[in-house]
Amino acid sequence: MSSTDIKQRYDEFQKEAVDAIAADFERDLSGHYLLVIPTGGGKTYTAVKSICELFKRGVLDPEKDSVLWTAHRHELISQAKETFEKLIASQGHDLSLNNHIYVEMIAEIPAKLKSDKSIKLVVIDEAHHSAAPSYQPIFEVPKMGVLGLTATPTRHDGIPLDFDKESYSIGFPDLVRRGIILRPHIYKVTGG
């Protein structure tokens, strides 16, 4: 299997996800939606494509609107920045980091939301953490959209997530069937 085949497989299901997310935000830009994709399925890339599509469709206005991406780990922040830079460069978008898209650690979010009224959409990476008190300032801003990214849309502690619906969800078996993720081989190991 070539890397072109894998890219085409990712592009196919990601287009479905991007279209679903864009349709939901076209209906209600202040909605709270989830993107649910298992680990290794391309959540970050799919969300970045979705944001670019929202600007392309005019749901977000590049003259006056911006997007704030947040996470609780530096690795996730770096991954998001790199993905935006790659996609913006490869697709020739007129978007830029620090003008249209801000990528910040969760601790920076309350101050950023107070100081920048251009933010119309917040993306929460690892959205299953969004029930934590540190994320609540996001949900308190009226008329602001939220896109949550997660592989696990429920929490073990039973605390509900503040999202209206899953815009797009695909399971591990579906990604295996589509050839996106390899089927694991499970070996039983006995020990003493």
MARZA-712672 format. One record per residue (C-alpha): x, y, z; residue in one letter. Coordinates in Angstrom, 3 decimals, always signed. Layout:
# MARZA-712672
+----------+----------+----------+------+
|        u |        v |        w | code |
+----------+----------+----------+------+
|        X |        Y |        Z |    a |
...
+----------+----------+----------+------+
***
This chain:
# MARZA-712672
+----------+----------+----------+------+
|        u |        v |        w | code |
+----------+----------+----------+------+
|   +0.000 |   +0.000 |   +0.000 |    m |
|   +1.444 |   +3.376 |   -1.013 |    s |
|   +1.357 |   +6.607 |   +0.972 |    s |
|   -0.915 |   +8.024 |   -1.756 |    t |
|   -3.477 |   +5.288 |   -1.005 |    d |
|   -3.424 |   +6.101 |   +2.713 |    i |
|   -3.768 |   +9.849 |   +2.027 |    k |
|   -6.740 |   +9.178 |   -0.245 |    q |
|   -8.398 |   +7.038 |   +2.446 |    r |
|   -7.887 |   +9.755 |   +5.054 |    y |
|   -9.179 |  +12.419 |   +2.641 |    d |
|  -12.359 |  +10.427 |   +1.967 |    e |
|  -13.542 |  +10.066 |   +5.551 |    f |
|  -12.182 |  +13.474 |   +6.571 |    q |
|  -14.271 |  +15.097 |   +3.828 |    k |
|  -17.361 |  +13.511 |   +5.383 |    e |
|  -16.357 |  +14.903 |   +8.772 |    a |
|  -15.514 |  +18.379 |   +7.441 |    v |
|  -18.834 |  +18.586 |   +5.592 |    d |
|  -20.768 |  +17.529 |   +8.706 |    a |
|  -18.954 |  +20.026 |  +10.936 |    i |
|  -19.353 |  +22.850 |   +8.423 |    a |
|  -23.072 |  +22.077 |   +8.033 |    a |
|  -23.614 |  +22.193 |  +11.795 |    d |
|  -21.815 |  +25.525 |  +12.196 |    f |
|  -23.631 |  +26.924 |   +9.142 |    e |
|  -26.896 |  +26.174 |  +10.974 |    r |
|  -25.667 |  +27.560 |  +14.301 |    d |
|  -22.263 |  +29.201 |  +14.659 |    l |
|  -22.725 |  +29.318 |  +18.422 |    s |
|  -23.344 |  +25.567 |  +18.702 |    g |
|  -21.206 |  +23.183 |  +20.733 |    h |
|  -20.242 |  +20.174 |  +18.620 |    y |
|  -17.965 |  +17.163 |  +18.958 |    l |
|  -15.651 |  +15.503 |  +16.470 |    l |
|  -15.069 |  +11.912 |  +17.622 |    v |
|  -12.238 |   +9.994 |  +15.952 |    i |
|  -10.076 |   +7.278 |  +17.555 |    p |
|   -6.412 |   +7.865 |  +18.265 |    t |
|   -4.438 |   +7.728 |  +15.030 |    g |
|   -7.464 |   +8.640 |  +12.932 |    g |
|   -6.466 |  +12.237 |  +12.259 |    g |
|   -8.570 |  +14.377 |  +14.621 |    k |
|   -6.218 |  +17.350 |  +14.486 |    t |
|   -5.893 |  +17.346 |  +10.708 |    y |
|   -9.659 |  +16.906 |  +10.288 |    t |
|  -10.385 |  +19.810 |  +12.643 |    a |
|   -7.847 |  +22.057 |  +10.895 |    v |
|   -9.443 |  +21.211 |   +7.542 |    k |
|  -12.832 |  +22.024 |   +9.082 |    s |
|  -11.703 |  +25.449 |  +10.283 |    i |
|  -10.286 |  +26.271 |   +6.862 |    c |
|  -13.593 |  +25.164 |   +5.323 |    e |
|  -15.574 |  +27.421 |   +7.677 |    l |
|  -13.545 |  +30.405 |   +6.458 |    f |
|  -13.839 |  +29.248 |   +2.834 |    k |
|  -17.648 |  +28.930 |   +3.059 |    r |
|  -17.979 |  +32.325 |   +4.723 |    g |
|  -19.285 |  +30.897 |   +7.989 |    v |
|  -16.308 |  +32.678 |   +9.540 |    l |
|  -15.301 |  +36.048 |   +8.082 |    d |
|  -11.515 |  +36.319 |   +7.551 |    p |
|  -11.795 |  +40.103 |   +7.857 |    e |
|  -13.177 |  +40.097 |  +11.391 |    k |
|  -13.413 |  +36.590 |  +12.895 |    d |
|  -10.807 |  +34.402 |  +14.538 |    s |
|  -10.558 |  +30.911 |  +15.989 |    v |
|   -8.970 |  +29.947 |  +19.294 |    l |
|   -7.542 |  +26.423 |  +19.604 |    w |
|   -6.745 |  +25.176 |  +23.090 |    t |
|   -5.335 |  +22.121 |  +24.796 |    a |
|   -3.904 |  +21.163 |  +28.166 |    h |
|   -0.572 |  +19.755 |  +26.927 |    r |
|   +2.282 |  +21.473 |  +25.081 |    h |
|   +2.599 |  +18.540 |  +22.660 |    e |
|   -0.984 |  +19.069 |  +21.495 |    l |
|   -0.380 |  +22.808 |  +21.035 |    i |
|   +2.739 |  +22.124 |  +18.949 |    s |
|   +0.902 |  +19.518 |  +16.884 |    q |
|   -1.958 |  +21.930 |  +16.147 |    a |
|   +0.416 |  +24.751 |  +15.113 |    k |
|   +2.394 |  +22.441 |  +12.823 |    e |
|   -0.782 |  +21.069 |  +11.251 |    t |
|   -2.151 |  +24.565 |  +10.574 |    f |
|   +1.156 |  +25.671 |   +9.067 |    e |
|   +1.339 |  +22.614 |   +6.783 |    k |
|   -2.274 |  +22.794 |   +5.628 |    l |
|   -2.299 |  +26.563 |   +5.114 |    i |
|   +0.921 |  +26.365 |   +3.075 |    a |
|   -0.107 |  +23.327 |   +1.021 |    s |
|   -3.633 |  +24.563 |   +0.280 |    q |
|   -2.758 |  +28.197 |   -0.373 |    g |
|   -5.238 |  +29.553 |   +2.186 |    h |
|   -5.175 |  +33.256 |   +3.037 |    d |
|   -5.283 |  +32.385 |   +6.726 |    l |
|   -2.453 |  +32.767 |   +9.181 |    s |
|   -1.584 |  +31.821 |  +12.704 |    l |
|   -1.768 |  +34.831 |  +15.033 |    n |
|   -4.114 |  +36.730 |  +12.675 |    n |
|   -6.984 |  +34.287 |  +12.180 |    h |
|   -6.056 |  +31.352 |  +14.391 |    i |
|   -4.668 |  +31.448 |  +17.928 |    y |
|   -3.272 |  +28.299 |  +19.513 |    v |
|   -3.008 |  +28.619 |  +23.292 |    e |
|   -2.690 |  +26.515 |  +26.425 |    m |
|   -5.908 |  +26.275 |  +28.441 |    i |
|   -4.481 |  +28.474 |  +31.223 |    a |
|   -4.294 |  +31.405 |  +28.766 |    e |
|   -7.906 |  +31.108 |  +27.592 |    i |
|   -9.825 |  +33.280 |  +30.110 |    p |
|   -7.602 |  +36.309 |  +29.436 |    a |
|   -7.663 |  +35.735 |  +25.674 |    k |
|  -11.457 |  +35.481 |  +25.600 |    l |
|  -11.774 |  +38.726 |  +27.589 |    k |
|   -9.286 |  +40.666 |  +25.478 |    s |
|  -10.209 |  +39.492 |  +21.960 |    d |
|  -13.819 |  +39.859 |  +20.853 |    k |
|  -13.024 |  +38.589 |  +17.329 |    s |
|  -13.038 |  +34.979 |  +18.578 |    i |
|  -16.130 |  +33.242 |  +17.186 |    k |
|  -15.056 |  +29.623 |  +17.626 |    l |
|  -13.001 |  +27.742 |  +20.199 |    v |
|  -11.565 |  +24.312 |  +19.454 |    v |
|  -10.915 |  +22.129 |  +22.493 |    i |
|   -8.401 |  +19.377 |  +21.860 |    d |
|   -8.954 |  +16.357 |  +24.115 |    e |
|  -12.498 |  +17.599 |  +24.803 |    a |
|  -13.217 |  +14.880 |  +27.342 |    h |
|  -11.309 |  +17.203 |  +29.716 |    h |
|  -13.766 |  +20.046 |  +29.036 |    s |
|  -15.852 |  +19.268 |  +32.128 |    a |
|  -12.932 |  +20.490 |  +34.258 |    a |
|  -13.271 |  +23.935 |  +35.880 |    p |
|  -10.413 |  +25.347 |  +33.766 |    s |
|  -12.553 |  +24.952 |  +30.623 |    y |
|  -15.730 |  +26.553 |  +31.979 |    q |
|  -14.874 |  +30.128 |  +30.836 |    p |
|  -15.196 |  +28.859 |  +27.251 |    i |
|  -18.751 |  +27.678 |  +27.797 |    f |
|  -19.739 |  +30.906 |  +29.575 |    e |
|  -19.163 |  +33.130 |  +26.519 |    v |
|  -22.513 |  +33.683 |  +24.788 |    p |
|  -22.858 |  +33.216 |  +21.038 |    k |
|  -19.486 |  +31.538 |  +20.590 |    m |
|  -19.113 |  +28.190 |  +18.869 |    g |
|  -17.169 |  +25.309 |  +20.369 |    v |
|  -15.727 |  +22.316 |  +18.531 |    l |
|  -14.502 |  +19.553 |  +20.805 |    g |
|  -12.063 |  +16.903 |  +19.582 |    l |
|  -11.891 |  +13.575 |  +21.344 |    t |
|  -11.447 |   +9.859 |  +20.947 |    a |
|  -13.506 |   +9.291 |  +24.100 |    t |
|  -16.774 |  +11.266 |  +24.178 |    p |
|  -17.743 |  +10.068 |  +27.645 |    t |
|  -16.004 |  +10.367 |  +30.978 |    r |
|  -15.413 |   +7.587 |  +33.490 |    h |
|  -16.490 |   +9.869 |  +36.328 |    d |
|  -19.910 |  +10.389 |  +34.733 |    g |
|  -19.628 |  +14.180 |  +34.464 |    i |
|  -21.436 |  +15.188 |  +31.258 |    p |
|  -19.734 |  +17.154 |  +28.508 |    l |
|  -21.361 |  +20.447 |  +27.501 |    d |
|  -21.880 |  +19.694 |  +23.807 |    f |
|  -25.089 |  +19.780 |  +21.778 |    d |
|  -24.257 |  +16.802 |  +19.591 |    k |
|  -21.569 |  +14.840 |  +17.793 |    e |
|  -21.111 |  +16.469 |  +14.390 |    s |
|  -19.136 |  +13.485 |  +13.216 |    y |
|  -18.129 |  +10.226 |  +14.807 |    s |
|  -16.288 |   +7.248 |  +13.420 |    i |
|  -15.273 |   +4.169 |  +15.371 |    g |
|  -12.126 |   +2.113 |  +15.484 |    f |
|  -13.656 |   -0.807 |  +13.522 |    p |
|  -14.709 |   +1.580 |  +10.733 |    d |
|  -11.195 |   +3.013 |  +10.480 |    l |
|   -9.767 |   -0.517 |  +10.335 |    v |
|  -12.272 |   -1.449 |   +7.612 |    r |
|  -11.335 |   +1.649 |   +5.598 |    r |
|   -7.644 |   +0.842 |   +5.909 |    g |
|   -6.820 |   +3.918 |   +7.995 |    i |
|   -5.731 |   +2.060 |  +11.128 |    i |
|   -4.182 |   -1.385 |  +11.105 |    l |
|   -6.034 |   -4.209 |  +12.781 |    r |
|   -4.084 |   -5.095 |  +15.905 |    p |
|   -2.811 |   -8.592 |  +16.489 |    h |
|   -3.517 |   -9.626 |  +20.042 |    i |
|   -1.226 |  -12.118 |  +21.695 |    y |
|   -2.051 |  -13.748 |  +24.978 |    k |
|   +0.891 |  -13.803 |  +27.306 |    v |
|   +0.756 |  -15.918 |  +30.411 |    t |
|   +2.816 |  -14.979 |  +33.354 |    g |
|   +3.375 |  -16.189 |  +36.836 |    g |
+----------+----------+----------+------+
***
